[in-house]
């Protein structure tokens, strides 16, 4: 908790800035995650493999507010640390590899 003007406020972040790679193939998602862990550039992997229109921007989804994304995606993002790459995260859209760039 953080004190602000004498009131307790939650220190939980409410906004996130992320990039992601979306695929419907769980094996491909696992392979992409392994490549990220080996140091391959996230942006290039997103352009090459993601089924999301954000692939053209290296997977950049920009900033979003808590409560906007599907629950599994959002839970993974807001439980991660800045700079962390997480996944595969399964949603109704497929499997996501997510890079958390900023939380506030």
Biopython code that builds the backbone (N, CA, C, O; Angstrom):
import numpy as np
from Bio.PDB.StructureBuilder import StructureBuilder

atoms = [
    (1, "UNK", "N", (0.829, -1.183, 0.000)),
    (1, "UNK", "CA", (0.000, 0.000, 0.000)),
    (1, "UNK", "C", (0.875, 1.249, 0.000)),
    (1, "UNK", "O", (1.958, 1.274, 0.586)),
    (2, "UNK", "N", (0.380, 2.274, -0.667)),
    (2, "UNK", "CA", (1.070, 3.545, -0.750)),
    (2, "UNK", "C", (0.148, 4.613, -0.173)),
    (2, "UNK", "O", (-1.045, 4.644, -0.472)),
    (3, "UNK", "N", (0.709, 5.480, 0.650)),
    (3, "UNK", "CA", (-0.091, 6.581, 1.189)),
    (3, "UNK", "C", (-0.074, 7.737, 0.200)),
    (3, "UNK", "O", (0.985, 8.155, -0.266)),
    (4, "UNK", "N", (-1.247, 8.241, -0.111)),
    (4, "UNK", "CA", (-1.366, 9.374, -1.008)),
    (4, "UNK", "C", (-2.441, 10.286, -0.447)),
    (4, "UNK", "O", (-3.597, 9.881, -0.330)),
    (5, "UNK", "N", (-2.077, 11.507, -0.100)),
    (5, "UNK", "CA", (-3.016, 12.472, 0.489)),
    (5, "UNK", "C", (-3.747, 11.864, 1.675)),
    (5, "UNK", "O", (-4.936, 12.106, 1.884)),
    (6, "UNK", "N", (-3.005, 11.060, 2.458)),
    (6, "UNK", "CA", (-3.584, 10.478, 3.653)),
    (6, "UNK", "C", (-4.449, 9.252, 3.429)),
    (6, "UNK", "O", (-4.999, 8.703, 4.383)),
    (7, "UNK", "N", (-4.579, 8.807, 2.164)),
    (7, "UNK", "CA", (-5.398, 7.631, 1.866)),
    (7, "UNK", "C", (-4.503, 6.498, 1.392)),
    (7, "UNK", "O", (-3.500, 6.723, 0.716)),
    (8, "UNK", "N", (-4.876, 5.288, 1.752)),
    (8, "UNK", "CA", (-4.138, 4.128, 1.274)),
    (8, "UNK", "C", (-4.587, 3.805, -0.146)),
    (8, "UNK", "O", (-5.781, 3.742, -0.441)),
    (9, "UNK", "N", (-3.606, 3.605, -1.010)),
    (9, "UNK", "CA", (-3.906, 3.242, -2.392)),
    (9, "UNK", "C", (-3.108, 1.997, -2.738)),
    (9, "UNK", "O", (-1.997, 1.806, -2.243)),
    (10, "UNK", "N", (-3.662, 1.171, -3.568)),
    (10, "UNK", "CA", (-3.009, -0.057, -3.990)),
    (10, "UNK", "C", (-1.799, 0.263, -4.858)),
    (10, "UNK", "O", (-1.831, 1.188, -5.669)),
    (11, "UNK", "N", (-0.737, -0.510, -4.679)),
    (11, "UNK", "CA", (0.453, -0.347, -5.496)),
    (11, "UNK", "C", (0.399, -1.246, -6.729)),
    (11, "UNK", "O", (1.371, -1.315, -7.481)),
    (12, "UNK", "N", (-0.712, -1.928, -6.946)),
    (12, "UNK", "CA", (-0.851, -2.793, -8.116)),
    (12, "UNK", "C", (-0.902, -1.943, -9.379)),
    (12, "UNK", "O", (-1.600, -0.929, -9.420)),
    (13, "UNK", "N", (-0.165, -2.352, -10.411)),
    (13, "UNK", "CA", (-0.223, -1.591, -11.657)),
    (13, "UNK", "C", (-1.595, -1.716, -12.326)),
    (13, "UNK", "O", (-2.270, -2.739, -12.206)),
    (14, "UNK", "N", (-1.987, -0.665, -13.026)),
    (14, "UNK", "CA", (-3.267, -0.682, -13.732)),
    (14, "UNK", "C", (-3.103, -0.535, -15.239)),
    (14, "UNK", "O", (-4.067, -0.702, -15.987)),
    (15, "UNK", "N", (-1.889, -0.224, -15.691)),
    (15, "UNK", "CA", (-1.614, -0.109, -17.119)),
    (15, "UNK", "C", (-0.389, -0.949, -17.464)),
    (15, "UNK", "O", (0.524, -1.099, -16.652)),
    (16, "UNK", "N", (-0.381, -1.496, -18.684)),
    (16, "UNK", "CA", (0.756, -2.285, -19.150)),
    (16, "UNK", "C", (1.060, -1.939, -20.599)),
    (16, "UNK", "O", (0.163, -1.604, -21.372)),
    (17, "UNK", "N", (2.329, -2.024, -20.953)),
    (17, "UNK", "CA", (2.775, -1.887, -22.335)),
    (17, "UNK", "C", (3.498, -3.183, -22.673)),
    (17, "UNK", "O", (4.467, -3.554, -22.010)),
    (18, "UNK", "N", (3.018, -3.874, -23.716)),
    (18, "UNK", "CA", (3.562, -5.188, -24.042)),
    (18, "UNK", "C", (3.726, -5.372, -25.546)),
    (18, "UNK", "O", (3.179, -4.628, -26.359)),
    (19, "UNK", "N", (4.502, -6.395, -25.873)),
    (19, "UNK", "CA", (4.569, -6.945, -27.222)),
    (19, "UNK", "C", (4.148, -8.399, -27.084)),
    (19, "UNK", "O", (4.306, -8.998, -26.020)),
    (20, "UNK", "N", (3.610, -8.970, -28.165)),
    (20, "UNK", "CA", (3.277, -10.387, -28.077)),
    (20, "UNK", "C", (3.409, -11.059, -29.431)),
    (20, "UNK", "O", (3.437, -10.417, -30.481)),
    (21, "UNK", "N", (3.488, -12.369, -29.363)),
    (21, "UNK", "CA", (3.485, -13.229, -30.545)),
    (21, "UNK", "C", (2.322, -14.181, -30.350)),
    (21, "UNK", "O", (2.219, -14.834, -29.311)),
    (22, "UNK", "N", (1.448, -14.266, -31.334)),
    (22, "UNK", "CA", (0.263, -15.114, -31.255)),
    (22, "UNK", "C", (0.328, -16.205, -32.308)),
    (22, "UNK", "O", (0.570, -15.936, -33.484)),
    (23, "UNK", "N", (0.108, -17.445, -31.873)),
    (23, "UNK", "CA", (0.013, -18.576, -32.791)),
    (23, "UNK", "C", (-1.049, -19.538, -32.279)),
    (23, "UNK", "O", (-1.323, -19.584, -31.080)),
    (24, "UNK", "N", (-1.641, -20.297, -33.173)),
    (24, "UNK", "CA", (-2.622, -21.305, -32.762)),
    (24, "UNK", "C", (-1.953, -22.653, -32.481)),
    (24, "UNK", "O", (-2.594, -23.579, -31.984)),
    (25, "UNK", "N", (-0.678, -22.753, -32.799)),
    (25, "UNK", "CA", (0.057, -24.007, -32.658)),
    (25, "UNK", "C", (0.859, -24.015, -31.348)),
    (25, "UNK", "O", (1.802, -23.236, -31.204)),
    (26, "UNK", "N", (0.498, -24.887, -30.387)),
    (26, "UNK", "CA", (1.214, -24.899, -29.104)),
    (26, "UNK", "C", (2.684, -25.300, -29.237)),
    (26, "UNK", "O", (3.525, -24.825, -28.474)),
    (27, "UNK", "N", (2.995, -26.163, -30.195)),
    (27, "UNK", "CA", (4.392, -26.564, -30.394)),
    (27, "UNK", "C", (5.220, -25.398, -30.926)),
    (27, "UNK", "O", (6.360, -25.193, -30.507)),
    (28, "UNK", "N", (4.640, -24.639, -31.846)),
    (28, "UNK", "CA", (5.335, -23.462, -32.366)),
    (28, "UNK", "C", (5.532, -22.431, -31.260)),
    (28, "UNK", "O", (6.589, -21.805, -31.175)),
    (29, "UNK", "N", (4.527, -22.252, -30.417)),
    (29, "UNK", "CA", (4.645, -21.311, -29.296)),
    (29, "UNK", "C", (5.802, -21.702, -28.381)),
    (29, "UNK", "O", (6.579, -20.844, -27.960)),
    (30, "UNK", "N", (5.919, -22.986, -28.073)),
    (30, "UNK", "CA", (7.014, -23.465, -27.218)),
    (30, "UNK", "C", (8.363, -23.252, -27.903)),
    (30, "UNK", "O", (9.344, -22.890, -27.253)),
    (31, "UNK", "N", (8.409, -23.478, -29.212)),
    (31, "UNK", "CA", (9.637, -23.285, -29.979)),
    (31, "UNK", "C", (10.045, -21.806, -29.990)),
    (31, "UNK", "O", (11.223, -21.481, -29.843)),
    (32, "UNK", "N", (9.072, -20.927, -30.164)),
    (32, "UNK", "CA", (9.352, -19.486, -30.156)),
    (32, "UNK", "C", (9.873, -19.057, -28.791)),
    (32, "UNK", "O", (10.825, -18.281, -28.704)),
    (33, "UNK", "N", (9.258, -19.556, -27.733)),
    (33, "UNK", "CA", (9.710, -19.213, -26.377)),
    (33, "UNK", "C", (11.155, -19.666, -26.166)),
    (33, "UNK", "O", (11.950, -18.949, -25.557)),
    (34, "UNK", "N", (11.491, -20.843, -26.662)),
    (34, "UNK", "CA", (12.867, -21.341, -26.546)),
    (34, "UNK", "C", (13.836, -20.421, -27.291)),
    (34, "UNK", "O", (14.939, -20.159, -26.811)),
    (35, "UNK", "N", (13.426, -19.933, -28.457)),
    (35, "UNK", "CA", (14.275, -19.016, -29.230)),
    (35, "UNK", "C", (14.465, -17.689, -28.494)),
    (35, "UNK", "O", (15.556, -17.119, -28.505)),
    (36, "UNK", "N", (13.409, -17.206, -27.861)),
    (36, "UNK", "CA", (13.513, -15.969, -27.072)),
    (36, "UNK", "C", (14.512, -16.171, -25.936)),
    (36, "UNK", "O", (15.355, -15.310, -25.684)),
    (37, "UNK", "N", (14.416, -17.308, -25.252)),
    (37, "UNK", "CA", (15.323, -17.597, -24.133)),
    (37, "UNK", "C", (16.770, -17.699, -24.588)),
    (37, "UNK", "O", (17.687, -17.426, -23.812)),
    (38, "UNK", "N", (16.984, -18.096, -25.857)),
    (38, "UNK", "CA", (18.338, -18.191, -26.400)),
    (38, "UNK", "C", (18.867, -16.839, -26.861)),
    (38, "UNK", "O", (20.025, -16.722, -27.263)),
    (39, "UNK", "N", (18.012, -15.814, -26.801)),
    (39, "UNK", "CA", (18.464, -14.472, -27.131)),
    (39, "UNK", "C", (18.045, -13.942, -28.492)),
    (39, "UNK", "O", (18.483, -12.862, -28.888)),
    (40, "UNK", "N", (17.202, -14.678, -29.220)),
    (40, "UNK", "CA", (16.747, -14.167, -30.511)),
    (40, "UNK", "C", (15.861, -12.941, -30.293)),
    (40, "UNK", "O", (15.151, -12.848, -29.292)),
    (41, "UNK", "N", (15.909, -12.023, -31.221)),
    (41, "UNK", "CA", (15.170, -10.758, -31.115)),
    (41, "UNK", "C", (13.663, -11.005, -31.149)),
    (41, "UNK", "O", (13.136, -11.607, -32.084)),
    (42, "UNK", "N", (12.987, -10.528, -30.109)),
    (42, "UNK", "CA", (11.539, -10.700, -29.992)),
    (42, "UNK", "C", (10.816, -10.094, -31.198)),
    (42, "UNK", "O", (9.910, -10.710, -31.760)),
    (43, "UNK", "N", (11.222, -8.892, -31.586)),
    (43, "UNK", "CA", (10.562, -8.186, -32.682)),
    (43, "UNK", "C", (10.620, -8.984, -33.975)),
    (43, "UNK", "O", (9.632, -9.063, -34.705)),
    (44, "UNK", "N", (11.768, -9.572, -34.255)),
    (44, "UNK", "CA", (11.923, -10.360, -35.483)),
    (44, "UNK", "C", (11.082, -11.629, -35.436)),
    (44, "UNK", "O", (10.470, -12.013, -36.433)),
    (45, "UNK", "N", (11.054, -12.277, -34.276)),
    (45, "UNK", "CA", (10.226, -13.475, -34.125)),
    (45, "UNK", "C", (8.746, -13.137, -34.290)),
    (45, "UNK", "O", (7.993, -13.908, -34.886)),
    (46, "UNK", "N", (8.333, -11.990, -33.765)),
    (46, "UNK", "CA", (6.935, -11.561, -33.910)),
    (46, "UNK", "C", (6.598, -11.332, -35.378)),
    (46, "UNK", "O", (5.558, -11.785, -35.857)),
    (47, "UNK", "N", (7.464, -10.640, -36.082)),
    (47, "UNK", "CA", (7.210, -10.374, -37.509)),
    (47, "UNK", "C", (7.134, -11.669, -38.313)),
    (47, "UNK", "O", (6.335, -11.791, -39.242)),
    (48, "UNK", "N", (7.965, -12.624, -37.947)),
    (48, "UNK", "CA", (8.064, -13.879, -38.690)),
    (48, "UNK", "C", (6.942, -14.862, -38.359)),
    (48, "UNK", "O", (6.469, -15.570, -39.247)),
    (49, "UNK", "N", (6.509, -14.918, -37.099)),
    (49, "UNK", "CA", (5.626, -16.008, -36.674)),
    (49, "UNK", "C", (4.236, -15.616, -36.187)),
    (49, "UNK", "O", (3.348, -16.469, -36.166)),
    (50, "UNK", "N", (4.008, -14.368, -35.797)),
    (50, "UNK", "CA", (2.738, -14.011, -35.164)),
    (50, "UNK", "C", (1.589, -13.935, -36.162)),
    (50, "UNK", "O", (1.755, -13.458, -37.284)),
    (51, "UNK", "N", (0.415, -14.415, -35.733)),
    (51, "UNK", "CA", (-0.803, -14.335, -36.535)),
    (51, "UNK", "C", (-1.594, -13.061, -36.246)),
    (51, "UNK", "O", (-2.657, -12.852, -36.832)),
    (52, "UNK", "N", (-1.102, -12.225, -35.370)),
    (52, "UNK", "CA", (-1.789, -10.989, -34.978)),
    (52, "UNK", "C", (-1.379, -9.849, -35.924)),
    (52, "UNK", "O", (-0.231, -9.804, -36.366)),
    (53, "UNK", "N", (-2.296, -8.934, -36.237)),
    (53, "UNK", "CA", (-1.917, -7.770, -37.047)),
    (53, "UNK", "C", (-0.761, -6.960, -36.443)),
    (53, "UNK", "O", (-0.065, -6.245, -37.164)),
    (54, "UNK", "N", (-0.557, -7.071, -35.134)),
    (54, "UNK", "CA", (0.548, -6.353, -34.481)),
    (54, "UNK", "C", (1.913, -6.880, -34.911)),
    (54, "UNK", "O", (2.935, -6.270, -34.596)),
    (55, "UNK", "N", (1.947, -7.997, -35.622)),
    (55, "UNK", "CA", (3.216, -8.569, -36.087)),
    (55, "UNK", "C", (4.006, -7.552, -36.904)),
    (55, "UNK", "O", (5.235, -7.514, -36.834)),
    (56, "UNK", "N", (3.304, -6.735, -37.672)),
    (56, "UNK", "CA", (3.963, -5.722, -38.508)),
    (56, "UNK", "C", (4.738, -4.713, -37.674)),
    (56, "UNK", "O", (5.675, -4.079, -38.161)),
    (57, "UNK", "N", (4.339, -4.568, -36.407)),
    (57, "UNK", "CA", (5.002, -3.625, -35.490)),
    (57, "UNK", "C", (5.858, -4.376, -34.470)),
    (57, "UNK", "O", (6.084, -3.876, -33.368)),
    (58, "UNK", "N", (6.328, -5.553, -34.822)),
    (58, "UNK", "CA", (7.148, -6.330, -33.898)),
    (58, "UNK", "C", (6.367, -6.865, -32.716)),
    (58, "UNK", "O", (6.938, -7.171, -31.669)),
    (59, "UNK", "N", (5.043, -6.978, -32.889)),
    (59, "UNK", "CA", (4.192, -7.507, -31.827)),
    (59, "UNK", "C", (3.711, -6.456, -30.838)),
    (59, "UNK", "O", (3.060, -6.791, -29.848)),
    (60, "UNK", "N", (4.025, -5.184, -31.092)),
    (60, "UNK", "CA", (3.693, -4.112, -30.148)),
    (60, "UNK", "C", (2.183, -3.897, -30.046)),
    (60, "UNK", "O", (1.527, -3.566, -31.033)),
    (61, "UNK", "N", (1.641, -4.089, -28.846)),
    (61, "UNK", "CA", (0.226, -3.833, -28.585)),
    (61, "UNK", "C", (0.000, -2.467, -27.952)),
    (61, "UNK", "O", (-1.142, -2.070, -27.718)),
    (62, "UNK", "N", (1.069, -1.757, -27.677)),
    (62, "UNK", "CA", (0.938, -0.456, -27.035)),
    (62, "UNK", "C", (0.531, -0.604, -25.579)),
    (62, "UNK", "O", (0.751, -1.646, -24.961)),
    (63, "UNK", "N", (-0.063, 0.450, -25.040)),
    (63, "UNK", "CA", (-0.479, 0.443, -23.637)),
    (63, "UNK", "C", (-1.957, 0.080, -23.539)),
    (63, "UNK", "O", (-2.771, 0.509, -24.356)),
    (64, "UNK", "N", (-2.286, -0.713, -22.532)),
    (64, "UNK", "CA", (-3.685, -1.036, -22.266)),
    (64, "UNK", "C", (-3.936, -1.011, -20.772)),
    (64, "UNK", "O", (-3.017, -1.146, -19.964)),
    (65, "UNK", "N", (-5.198, -0.836, -20.423)),
    (65, "UNK", "CA", (-5.622, -0.751, -19.029)),
    (65, "UNK", "C", (-6.092, -2.119, -18.545)),
    (65, "UNK", "O", (-6.627, -2.913, -19.318)),
    (66, "UNK", "N", (-5.888, -2.382, -17.269)),
    (66, "UNK", "CA", (-6.396, -3.600, -16.644)),
    (66, "UNK", "C", (-7.905, -3.696, -16.921)),
    (66, "UNK", "O", (-8.631, -2.710, -16.791)),
    (67, "UNK", "N", (-8.364, -4.893, -17.302)),
    (67, "UNK", "CA", (-9.779, -5.105, -17.576)),
    (67, "UNK", "C", (-10.134, -5.100, -19.050)),
    (67, "UNK", "O", (-11.290, -5.330, -19.407)),
    (68, "UNK", "N", (-9.151, -4.838, -19.921)),
    (68, "UNK", "CA", (-9.409, -4.750, -21.357)),
    (68, "UNK", "C", (-9.128, -6.072, -22.079)),
    (68, "UNK", "O", (-9.893, -6.470, -22.957)),
    (69, "UNK", "N", (-8.061, -6.740, -21.725)),
    (69, "UNK", "CA", (-7.652, -7.977, -22.402)),
    (69, "UNK", "C", (-8.374, -9.190, -21.809)),
    (69, "UNK", "O", (-8.958, -9.115, -20.729)),
    (70, "UNK", "N", (-8.320, -10.314, -22.540)),
    (70, "UNK", "CA", (-8.906, -11.552, -22.018)),
    (70, "UNK", "C", (-8.172, -11.939, -20.738)),
    (70, "UNK", "O", (-6.980, -11.670, -20.587)),
    (71, "UNK", "N", (-8.893, -12.568, -19.829)),
    (71, "UNK", "CA", (-8.386, -12.810, -18.466)),
    (71, "UNK", "C", (-7.045, -13.542, -18.391)),
    (71, "UNK", "O", (-6.170, -13.085, -17.656)),
    (72, "UNK", "N", (-6.830, -14.659, -19.112)),
    (72, "UNK", "CA", (-5.531, -15.339, -18.972)),
    (72, "UNK", "C", (-4.353, -14.452, -19.406)),
    (72, "UNK", "O", (-3.296, -14.460, -18.777)),
    (73, "UNK", "N", (-4.552, -13.694, -20.485)),
    (73, "UNK", "CA", (-3.517, -12.787, -20.988)),
    (73, "UNK", "C", (-3.225, -11.710, -19.945)),
    (73, "UNK", "O", (-2.073, -11.461, -19.590)),
    (74, "UNK", "N", (-4.291, -11.082, -19.468)),
    (74, "UNK", "CA", (-4.155, -10.008, -18.487)),
    (74, "UNK", "C", (-3.516, -10.488, -17.184)),
    (74, "UNK", "O", (-2.641, -9.819, -16.636)),
    (75, "UNK", "N", (-3.948, -11.634, -16.696)),
    (75, "UNK", "CA", (-3.387, -12.170, -15.447)),
    (75, "UNK", "C", (-1.891, -12.410, -15.592)),
    (75, "UNK", "O", (-1.117, -12.089, -14.690)),
    (76, "UNK", "N", (-1.482, -12.973, -16.723)),
    (76, "UNK", "CA", (-0.062, -13.234, -16.947)),
    (76, "UNK", "C", (0.732, -11.931, -16.968)),
    (76, "UNK", "O", (1.796, -11.838, -16.355)),
    (77, "UNK", "N", (0.221, -10.938, -17.667)),
    (77, "UNK", "CA", (0.923, -9.653, -17.787)),
    (77, "UNK", "C", (1.067, -8.966, -16.436)),
    (77, "UNK", "O", (2.163, -8.546, -16.067)),
    (78, "UNK", "N", (-0.033, -8.849, -15.696)),
    (78, "UNK", "CA", (0.009, -8.085, -14.451)),
    (78, "UNK", "C", (0.655, -8.848, -13.291)),
    (78, "UNK", "O", (0.849, -8.288, -12.212)),
    (79, "UNK", "N", (0.984, -10.118, -13.509)),
    (79, "UNK", "CA", (1.738, -10.880, -12.509)),
    (79, "UNK", "C", (3.211, -11.009, -12.886)),
    (79, "UNK", "O", (3.991, -11.624, -12.157)),
    (80, "UNK", "N", (3.587, -10.433, -14.015)),
    (80, "UNK", "CA", (4.968, -10.498, -14.489)),
    (80, "UNK", "C", (5.744, -9.271, -14.020)),
    (80, "UNK", "O", (5.189, -8.347, -13.425)),
    (81, "UNK", "N", (7.037, -9.293, -14.306)),
    (81, "UNK", "CA", (7.911, -8.167, -13.999)),
    (81, "UNK", "C", (8.257, -7.449, -15.298)),
    (81, "UNK", "O", (8.227, -8.043, -16.376)),
    (82, "UNK", "N", (8.581, -6.181, -15.183)),
    (82, "UNK", "CA", (9.009, -5.406, -16.347)),
    (82, "UNK", "C", (10.247, -6.068, -16.945)),
    (82, "UNK", "O", (11.193, -6.401, -16.231)),
    (83, "UNK", "N", (10.229, -6.253, -18.264)),
    (83, "UNK", "CA", (11.336, -6.881, -18.970)),
    (83, "UNK", "C", (11.200, -8.381, -19.124)),
    (83, "UNK", "O", (11.956, -8.999, -19.874)),
    (84, "UNK", "N", (10.257, -8.969, -18.431)),
    (84, "UNK", "CA", (10.070, -10.422, -18.461)),
    (84, "UNK", "C", (9.342, -10.852, -19.732)),
    (84, "UNK", "O", (8.446, -10.159, -20.214)),
    (85, "UNK", "N", (9.740, -12.007, -20.266)),
    (85, "UNK", "CA", (9.027, -12.645, -21.373)),
    (85, "UNK", "C", (8.341, -13.867, -20.789)),
    (85, "UNK", "O", (8.981, -14.706, -20.156)),
    (86, "UNK", "N", (7.034, -13.965, -21.003)),
    (86, "UNK", "CA", (6.233, -15.027, -20.398)),
    (86, "UNK", "C", (5.460, -15.789, -21.463)),
    (86, "UNK", "O", (5.158, -15.267, -22.536)),
    (87, "UNK", "N", (5.152, -17.030, -21.139)),
    (87, "UNK", "CA", (4.336, -17.831, -22.042)),
    (87, "UNK", "C", (4.913, -19.207, -22.239)),
    (87, "UNK", "O", (5.936, -19.571, -21.657)),
    (88, "UNK", "N", (4.240, -19.955, -23.063)),
    (88, "UNK", "CA", (3.005, -19.638, -23.767)),
    (88, "UNK", "C", (1.809, -19.491, -22.818)),
    (88, "UNK", "O", (1.643, -20.258, -21.869)),
    (89, "UNK", "N", (0.989, -18.481, -23.107)),
    (89, "UNK", "CA", (-0.245, -18.229, -22.369)),
    (89, "UNK", "C", (-1.399, -18.570, -23.303)),
    (89, "UNK", "O", (-1.526, -17.987, -24.380)),
    (90, "UNK", "N", (-2.242, -19.520, -22.889)),
    (90, "UNK", "CA", (-3.353, -19.957, -23.736)),
    (90, "UNK", "C", (-4.585, -19.087, -23.495)),
    (90, "UNK", "O", (-4.996, -18.865, -22.356)),
    (91, "UNK", "N", (-5.165, -18.597, -24.601)),
    (91, "UNK", "CA", (-6.438, -17.872, -24.559)),
    (91, "UNK", "C", (-7.326, -18.428, -25.667)),
    (91, "UNK", "O", (-6.923, -19.338, -26.392)),
    (92, "UNK", "N", (-8.525, -17.888, -25.799)),
    (92, "UNK", "CA", (-9.427, -18.333, -26.862)),
    (92, "UNK", "C", (-8.883, -17.990, -28.251)),
    (92, "UNK", "O", (-9.370, -18.521, -29.250)),
    (93, "UNK", "N", (-7.884, -17.114, -28.326)),
    (93, "UNK", "CA", (-7.294, -16.717, -29.601)),
    (93, "UNK", "C", (-6.132, -17.611, -30.020)),
    (93, "UNK", "O", (-5.775, -17.650, -31.198)),
    (94, "UNK", "N", (-5.544, -18.323, -29.073)),
    (94, "UNK", "CA", (-4.391, -19.164, -29.352)),
    (94, "UNK", "C", (-3.387, -19.081, -28.216)),
    (94, "UNK", "O", (-3.756, -18.930, -27.051)),
    (95, "UNK", "N", (-2.115, -19.183, -28.568)),
    (95, "UNK", "CA", (-1.025, -19.192, -27.598)),
    (95, "UNK", "C", (-0.189, -17.931, -27.779)),
    (95, "UNK", "O", (0.233, -17.606, -28.888)),
    (96, "UNK", "N", (0.043, -17.233, -26.682)),
    (96, "UNK", "CA", (0.770, -15.967, -26.702)),
    (96, "UNK", "C", (2.124, -16.112, -26.009)),
    (96, "UNK", "O", (2.239, -16.743, -24.959)),
    (97, "UNK", "N", (3.130, -15.518, -26.616)),
    (97, "UNK", "CA", (4.409, -15.258, -25.960)),
    (97, "UNK", "C", (4.387, -13.749, -25.739)),
    (97, "UNK", "O", (4.213, -12.987, -26.690)),
    (98, "UNK", "N", (4.559, -13.315, -24.502)),
    (98, "UNK", "CA", (4.351, -11.909, -24.153)),
    (98, "UNK", "C", (5.619, -11.313, -23.541)),
    (98, "UNK", "O", (6.216, -11.888, -22.631)),
    (99, "UNK", "N", (6.009, -10.163, -24.055)),
    (99, "UNK", "CA", (7.127, -9.407, -23.491)),
    (99, "UNK", "C", (6.548, -8.187, -22.784)),
    (99, "UNK", "O", (5.912, -7.341, -23.412)),
    (100, "UNK", "N", (6.772, -8.102, -21.479)),
    (100, "UNK", "CA", (6.243, -7.000, -20.674)),
    (100, "UNK", "C", (7.270, -5.869, -20.672)),
    (100, "UNK", "O", (8.348, -5.995, -20.092)),
    (101, "UNK", "N", (6.923, -4.772, -21.326)),
    (101, "UNK", "CA", (7.850, -3.648, -21.446)),
    (101, "UNK", "C", (7.696, -2.606, -20.346)),
    (101, "UNK", "O", (8.670, -1.960, -19.959)),
    (102, "UNK", "N", (6.470, -2.442, -19.840)),
    (102, "UNK", "CA", (6.247, -1.414, -18.828)),
    (102, "UNK", "C", (4.965, -1.712, -18.064)),
    (102, "UNK", "O", (3.978, -2.169, -18.642)),
    (103, "UNK", "N", (4.986, -1.452, -16.778)),
    (103, "UNK", "CA", (3.801, -1.559, -15.917)),
    (103, "UNK", "C", (3.712, -0.289, -15.091)),
    (103, "UNK", "O", (4.717, 0.193, -14.567)),
    (104, "UNK", "N", (2.500, 0.253, -14.975)),
    (104, "UNK", "CA", (2.320, 1.436, -14.116)),
    (104, "UNK", "C", (0.918, 1.429, -13.535)),
    (104, "UNK", "O", (0.557, 2.335, -12.784)),
]
sb = StructureBuilder()
sb.init_structure("model")
sb.init_model(0)
sb.init_chain("A")
sb.init_seg("    ")
for serial, (resi, resn, name, xyz) in enumerate(atoms, 1):
    if name == "N":
        sb.init_residue(resn, " ", resi, " ")
    sb.init_atom(name, np.array(xyz, "f"), 0.0, 1.0, " ", f" {name:<3s}", serial, name[0])
structure = sb.get_structure()
